[in-house]
Amino acid sequence: MSTALQIHASGIKLPVSLIPCTTKQISRASKRVGRIRCSATTPNKKYTIAVLPGDGIGTEVTPVAVEALRLAGSLEGIDFEFKEMLVGGAAYEATGVPFPEETLKASLESDAVYLGAVGITKKMPSSDHLPKHLRPEVGLMRIRRALGVYANLRPITVFPRLLEASSLKRSVTEEVDFMIIRELAGGLYYGKPRGFGINEKGEETGFCTEIYSSSEVDRVARIAFDMAMERRGKVCSVDKATVLESSRLWRKRVTIMSEEYPEVDLSHMLVDTSGMELIRYPKQFDVLLTSNVFGDILSDVAAMITGGIGMLPSACIGGPGPQLFEPVHGSAPDIEGEDVANPLAAVLTAVMVLRYGLKEEAVAKRIENAIFDTLNEGFRTRDIPTPGAKIVGCKKMGEEILKSLYVRVPSHQLN
């Protein structure tokens, strides 16, 4: 196997080297589990993934996820082709728009779309001077709309080795495992009318509209109930039905949907209460279903249960074509190129590509096992320190995950 593997897509290289299986590596891995699989199988499946590194931290962590996909796939008999395209601030700088037609075309022709991050760049530390339709974040909104995805999945799972990385007590975070399902295509972010005006006092005003239709609520609620059937059988629907008409419709439609799922226990919770309960007793949740704006806020709150935003993967599903996968983090241009970013959310998002986009559970488990193995070896990035940990940078963490991918028997033979 080559000592350096680089991804070639649209003439661009993602410069992450693949660490070959060496005698030293075999010795280290043998100490962990005692069995190694070094040689790749002949690929018998092939998938194309559109890779949109985007801006800032996205360019740091995306290559790690891509290399993990490539290597894990080769070990499980799957070949991935990666097409790197522009989006966000990088796209605007190169083409004058945040979501070029070439990116749309490549995305629609792929089996899945992986997006790193959108935001400001080093050359453009602020986008305030740009009209709304040219700002980097518009690239994200447009690709979601173009793919027709309407449900965002954000798993909140605490790794046992990272219990001390959370700002919450160990007794609160231990064994936490739930899924936030956020409606993604409607609500406050897309409702009309919206804009600016002048009120009767002559003051400037800004206004947005929170609006949901029955079908928008029904389709995301069905995903939540279906997922609860595969998990522990509980859905908690979060709204603000005490004061918002949109939330009253939301609660009504979710309640009606629950009649089709008598095995699932449905509860309702106000959004302010849910924020408190996420911190007080997160183990109570199994599937947490909520609207676009509430889910945007609550998922970032919940990220701190796991140790930080660098641990939160994300999948956007529901559309008729390729699904969209994006780690949850800001652009963070100030750390770009400094090799300090946490790539674990990016690699965990690669797991979601496999699990929810391509239905390749064996490869997904292999990458999960590698993450567990790397954390068990004590490797941490600076945002998730634990006592006695080895603090490393983004590239080193990626290298350790790649090494761990060689460890164990093929993942479909594991429990």
C-alpha positions in Angstrom: 0.0 0.0 0.0 1.3 3.4 -0.8 2.9 5.4 1.9 1.0 8.5 1.0 -2.5 8.5 -0.2 -4.0 11.8 -1.6 -7.4 12.5 -2.9 -7.6 13.9 -6.4 -10.9 15.6 -7.2 -11.4 18.5 -9.6 -7.6 19.0 -9.7 -7.4 19.6 -6.0 -5.5 17.5 -3.4 -6.5 17.0 0.1 -3.1 16.7 1.8 -3.6 14.0 4.4 -1.1 11.1 4.3 -2.2 7.6 4.9 0.0 5.9 7.5 1.2 2.5 6.1 0.9 -0.6 8.3 4.4 -0.9 9.8 6.0 -3.3 12.2 5.8 -0.7 14.9 2.1 -0.1 14.2 1.4 -3.9 14.3 3.1 -4.2 17.6 1.1 -1.3 19.1 -2.2 -2.5 17.7 -1.5 -6.1 18.8 -1.2 -4.8 22.3 -4.7 -3.4 22.1 -6.7 -6.4 20.7 -4.3 -8.9 19.4 -5.5 -9.2 15.8 -4.6 -7.1 12.8 -6.0 -6.9 9.3 -3.5 -4.9 7.1 -4.3 -5.8 3.5 -7.2 -4.3 1.7 -9.8 -6.4 0.0 -10.7 -6.1 -3.6 -13.4 -3.4 -3.9 -16.8 -4.9 -4.9 -18.9 -1.8 -4.3 -18.3 1.8 -5.4 -19.8 5.1 -4.1 -19.3 8.7 -5.2 -19.2 11.3 -2.4 -19.3 15.1 -3.1 -16.9 16.6 -0.6 -17.4 20.3 0.2 -14.7 21.3 2.8 -16.0 24.9 2.8 -14.3 27.4 5.1 -12.0 27.6 8.1 -12.2 24.6 10.3 -13.9 22.6 7.5 -10.6 22.6 5.5 -8.8 21.2 8.6 -11.1 18.4 9.6 -12.7 17.2 6.3 -9.5 15.5 5.0 -9.4 13.4 8.2 -13.0 12.2 7.6 -12.3 11.5 3.9 -9.2 9.4 4.7 -11.1 7.4 7.3 -13.8 6.7 4.8 -11.4 5.7 2.1 -9.4 3.3 4.3 -12.3 1.8 6.2 -14.0 1.2 2.9 -11.0 -0.5 1.4 -10.8 -2.8 4.4 -14.5 -3.7 4.0 -14.5 -4.1 0.2 -15.9 -0.7 -0.8 -14.3 1.9 -3.1 -15.1 5.6 -2.6 -14.6 8.3 -5.2 -14.5 11.8 -3.8 -15.3 14.9 -5.8 -14.1 18.1 -4.0 -16.2 21.2 -4.7 -16.5 24.7 -3.4 -19.1 26.2 -1.1 -19.5 29.1 1.3 -16.9 31.8 1.6 -14.3 29.9 -0.4 -16.8 29.6 -3.2 -17.6 33.3 -3.1 -13.9 34.2 -3.3 -13.3 31.9 -6.3 -16.6 32.3 -8.2 -18.5 35.3 -6.8 -21.3 33.1 -5.4 -21.5 31.0 -2.3 -23.1 28.0 -4.0 -21.8 27.5 -7.6 -23.8 25.5 -10.2 -20.9 23.1 -10.5 -21.2 22.3 -6.8 -24.9 21.7 -7.2 -24.4 19.4 -10.2 -21.7 17.3 -8.5 -23.8 17.0 -5.4 -26.9 15.8 -7.2 -24.9 13.3 -9.1 -23.3 11.8 -6.0 -24.4 9.1 -3.6 -23.9 11.4 -0.6 -22.7 14.9 0.1 -20.2 15.8 2.9 -19.9 19.4 3.9 -17.2 20.6 6.3 -18.2 24.2 7.3 -19.3 27.5 5.9 -18.4 30.9 7.2 -15.8 33.6 7.0 -12.3 33.0 5.8 -8.9 34.5 6.5 -9.2 36.7 3.4 -12.7 37.7 4.3 -12.9 38.0 8.2 -16.4 39.5 7.9 -19.2 39.0 5.5 -21.3 42.0 6.8 -20.5 44.0 3.7 -22.1 41.4 1.4 -25.8 41.4 0.4 -27.7 38.6 2.0 -27.8 36.4 -1.1 -24.0 36.4 -1.3 -23.1 35.6 2.3 -21.3 32.3 2.9 -24.1 30.8 5.0 -26.4 31.0 2.0 -24.4 28.2 0.5 -25.5 25.9 3.3 -29.1 26.9 3.1 -29.2 26.5 -0.6 -27.7 23.0 -0.7 -30.1 21.9 1.9 -33.0 23.2 -0.2 -31.5 21.8 -3.4 -31.2 18.3 -1.9 -34.7 18.5 -0.4 -33.5 17.3 3.0 -35.9 18.2 5.9 -34.8 16.4 9.0 -31.5 16.9 10.9 -30.2 14.1 13.0 -27.8 15.0 15.8 -26.8 12.0 18.1 -25.8 13.0 21.6 -23.7 10.2 22.8 -21.1 10.4 25.6 -18.0 8.3 25.1 -17.0 6.6 28.4 -13.4 7.9 28.1 -14.7 11.5 27.7 -16.8 11.7 30.8 -14.3 14.0 32.4 -14.2 16.3 29.3 -17.8 17.5 29.9 -18.4 20.5 32.0 -21.2 18.6 33.7 -20.9 16.1 36.5 -20.0 12.5 35.6 -23.2 11.3 37.3 -25.2 13.5 34.8 -23.4 12.5 31.6 -22.7 8.8 32.1 -24.6 6.6 29.7 -26.3 9.5 27.9 -27.4 8.4 24.5 -30.2 10.2 22.6 -31.0 11.6 19.2 -32.1 15.2 18.4 -34.3 15.3 15.3 -34.6 18.9 14.1 -37.0 20.0 11.4 -34.7 21.6 8.8 -36.7 23.0 5.9 -39.3 25.3 7.4 -40.2 27.4 10.4 -38.6 30.7 11.4 -35.6 30.5 9.1 -37.7 30.2 5.9 -41.1 31.7 6.8 -42.5 34.7 4.9 -43.2 37.6 5.2 -39.9 38.7 6.6 -37.8 41.9 6.2 -37.5 45.4 7.6 -40.0 48.2 8.0 -41.0 51.3 10.0 -43.6 51.1 12.8 -46.2 53.7 13.7 -43.7 55.5 15.9 -41.3 55.9 13.0 -38.9 53.3 14.4 -37.0 50.8 12.3 -38.3 47.2 12.7 -37.1 43.7 11.6 -39.5 40.8 11.4 -39.6 37.1 10.6 -42.4 34.6 10.4 -42.6 31.3 12.1 -44.9 29.1 10.0 -45.4 25.4 9.6 -47.8 23.3 7.6 -49.3 20.0 8.6 -47.3 18.1 6.1 -44.0 19.7 7.2 -44.6 18.6 10.8 -45.9 15.1 9.8 -42.9 14.1 7.7 -40.3 15.0 10.3 -42.4 13.5 13.1 -42.6 10.2 11.2 -38.8 10.1 11.1 -38.7 10.6 14.9 -41.3 7.9 15.6 -39.6 5.4 13.2 -36.3 6.1 14.9 -37.8 5.6 18.4 -39.1 2.2 17.2 -35.4 1.2 16.6 -34.2 2.7 19.9 -35.9 2.8 23.3 -39.4 3.7 22.2 -39.7 7.3 23.5 -40.3 10.6 21.7 -40.2 13.9 23.5 -41.6 16.7 21.3 -40.4 20.2 22.2 -42.4 23.3 21.4 -43.7 26.5 22.8 -47.4 25.8 22.5 -48.3 28.1 25.4 -47.7 31.2 23.3 -47.0 30.2 19.6 -49.7 29.2 17.2 -47.1 27.4 15.1 -46.2 25.3 18.1 -49.9 24.6 18.8 -50.1 23.1 15.3 -46.9 21.3 15.9 -48.1 19.6 19.1 -51.5 18.7 17.4 -49.9 17.0 14.4 -47.3 15.2 16.5 -50.0 13.9 18.8 -52.1 12.7 15.8 -49.0 11.0 14.4 -48.4 9.2 17.6 -51.6 7.2 17.1 -49.9 5.3 14.4 -47.2 4.3 16.8 -48.9 2.8 20.0 -45.6 1.2 21.0 -43.9 4.6 21.3 -44.3 6.7 24.5 -44.9 10.4 23.5 -44.3 13.3 25.8 -44.4 17.1 25.2 -42.1 19.6 26.7 -41.8 23.4 26.4 -38.5 24.6 24.9 -37.4 26.5 28.0 -38.0 23.5 30.2 -36.2 21.2 27.8 -33.1 23.4 27.9 -33.1 23.0 31.7 -33.7 19.3 31.5 -30.9 18.7 29.0 -28.5 20.0 31.7 -30.3 18.6 34.7 -31.1 15.0 33.6 -30.2 14.3 29.9 -30.5 10.5 30.4 -34.3 10.9 30.3 -34.3 11.5 26.6 -34.3 9.0 23.8 -35.6 10.8 20.7 -36.0 14.6 21.0 -38.1 16.1 18.2 -38.3 19.8 17.6 -38.6 22.7 15.2 -35.9 24.3 13.1 -34.9 27.2 15.4 -35.4 25.3 18.7 -33.4 22.4 17.4 -30.6 24.7 16.3 -30.2 26.1 19.8 -30.8 22.9 21.8 -28.4 20.8 19.9 -25.5 23.2 20.6 -26.5 23.2 24.3 -26.5 19.4 24.2 -23.1 19.3 22.6 -21.6 20.3 26.0 -22.9 17.1 27.5 -20.5 15.2 25.2 -17.5 17.4 25.9 -18.0 20.1 23.3 -19.1 21.1 19.8 -16.1 19.2 18.4 -17.8 16.0 19.2 -21.2 16.6 17.5 -21.8 15.0 14.1 -24.9 15.7 12.0 -26.9 14.2 9.1 -29.5 16.0 7.0 -31.9 13.4 5.5 -35.3 13.0 4.0 -34.8 14.2 0.4 -35.3 12.0 -2.7 -31.7 12.2 -3.8 -28.3 12.2 -2.0 -28.4 13.0 1.7 -26.3 15.8 3.3 -23.8 15.3 6.1 -22.2 18.1 8.0 -20.3 18.2 11.4 -21.7 20.8 13.8 -19.1 23.5 14.4 -18.4 27.1 13.4 -16.0 28.1 10.7 -13.3 29.2 13.2 -11.0 30.8 10.7 -8.7 31.9 13.5 -7.4 28.4 14.0 -7.2 27.5 10.3 -3.8 26.1 9.6 -2.8 25.9 13.2 -3.5 22.1 13.5 -5.5 22.4 16.7 -9.1 21.6 15.5 -10.9 18.5 16.8 -11.6 16.2 13.9 -13.8 13.7 15.8 -17.1 15.4 14.9 -16.0 15.2 11.2 -15.1 11.5 11.5 -18.3 10.7 13.4 -20.2 12.5 10.6 -18.5 10.1 8.2 -20.0 7.3 10.3 -23.4 8.9 9.7 -22.7 9.0 5.9 -22.3 5.2 6.1 -25.1 4.5 8.4 -27.9 6.8 7.2 -26.8 7.7 3.7 -25.3 4.5 2.2 -26.6 1.8 4.6 -23.1 0.4 5.1 -23.2 -0.6 8.7 -20.0 -2.7 8.7 -17.8 0.2 7.6 -19.6 2.5 10.0 -18.8 0.2 12.9 -15.2 -0.2 11.9 -14.7 3.6 12.1 -16.6 3.8 15.4 -14.3 1.1 16.8 -11.3 3.1 15.6 -12.5 6.2 17.5 -13.1 4.2 20.6 -9.7 2.6 20.3 -8.0 6.0 19.8 -9.7 7.5 22.8 -8.8 4.5 24.9 -5.2 5.1 24.0 -5.5 8.5 25.6 -5.4 10.8 22.6 -7.3 14.1 22.9 -7.4 17.4 21.2 -7.1 20.5 23.3 -10.9 21.1 23.5 -11.6 17.7 25.2 -8.8 17.3 27.8 -9.0 14.6 30.4 -6.6 13.8 33.3 -3.4 12.1 32.0 -4.4 12.5 28.3 -2.0 13.0 25.4 -3.0 16.3 23.8 -2.5 16.2 20.1 -3.4 18.3 17.0 -5.9 17.6 14.3 -3.4 15.7 12.0 -2.0 13.5 14.7 -5.5 12.6 15.9 -6.4 11.7 12.3 -3.3 9.5 12.0 -4.1 7.6 15.2 -7.7 7.0 13.9 -6.2 5.6 10.6 -3.9 3.4 12.5 -6.7 2.1 14.6 -8.7 1.2 11.5 -6.3 -1.7 11.0 -7.2 -3.1 14.4 -9.6 -5.9 15.0 -11.4 -8.3 12.7 -13.8 -6.9 10.1 -16.5 -5.0 11.9 -19.4 -7.0 10.6 -18.0 -9.9 12.7 -18.1 -7.8 15.9 -20.9 -7.5 18.4 
